[in-house]
Amino acid sequence: MPTKLKKSKSAGRFGSKYGKSVRAKLVKVETKQRIKQKCPFCNKLGVKRLSKGIWQCSKCNKKFASNTYYLD
């Protein structure tokens, strides 16, 4: 029996619903939002997303509001 490849990543929780292209777009957004990003105050990598539009820097400990999914 051939082995199954996991291509769905974080969108695997939806199974075969919604179609491949929609799930691929979701994976792209989710991977981008979960990486640490550059803080606008101290310019170091350490900002994590707490919730929709709420971000916190682990280096300078500032909490601020910005874009929903990722910082520009």
C-alpha positions in Angstrom: 0.0 0.0 0.0 1.5 3.4 -1.0 2.2 6.0 1.7 0.1 9.1 2.0 1.8 12.4 1.5 0.7 15.3 3.8 0.4 18.3 1.5 -2.4 20.1 3.3 -0.3 21.5 6.3 -2.4 23.5 8.6 -5.5 23.4 6.4 -5.6 19.6 6.9 -8.2 20.2 9.6 -10.8 20.9 6.9 -10.3 17.6 5.1 -11.5 17.7 1.5 -14.0 20.5 2.1 -13.7 24.0 0.4 -11.4 23.0 -2.5 -7.7 22.9 -3.0 -7.1 26.6 -3.9 -9.0 28.0 -0.9 -7.0 25.7 1.5 -3.7 26.7 -0.2 -4.5 30.4 0.3 -5.3 29.7 3.9 -2.0 27.9 4.5 -0.1 30.8 2.9 -1.8 33.3 5.3 -1.4 31.1 8.4 2.3 30.4 7.9 3.0 34.1 7.3 1.1 35.2 10.4 2.7 32.6 12.8 6.4 33.6 12.1 8.1 36.2 14.3 8.1 39.6 12.7 10.0 42.9 13.0 9.0 45.2 15.8 8.3 48.8 14.6 9.6 50.2 17.9 12.9 48.3 18.6 13.4 46.9 15.0 14.2 43.4 16.2 12.5 40.1 15.3 10.2 39.3 18.2 6.7 40.4 17.4 4.0 37.7 17.7 0.3 37.8 17.0 -1.8 37.6 20.1 -5.2 37.9 18.4 -6.8 39.7 15.5 -4.8 42.9 15.0 -3.1 42.7 18.4 0.6 42.2 18.4 3.3 42.0 21.2 7.0 42.3 21.0 8.9 39.8 23.2 12.0 42.0 23.2 10.7 45.4 24.3 7.4 44.0 25.6 5.2 46.5 23.8 1.7 45.6 22.8 0.1 47.4 19.9 -2.6 47.2 17.2 -1.8 46.8 13.5 -2.9 44.7 10.5 -4.9 41.6 11.1 -2.7 38.8 9.8 0.8 40.2 9.4 2.8 43.4 9.8 3.9 45.3 6.7 
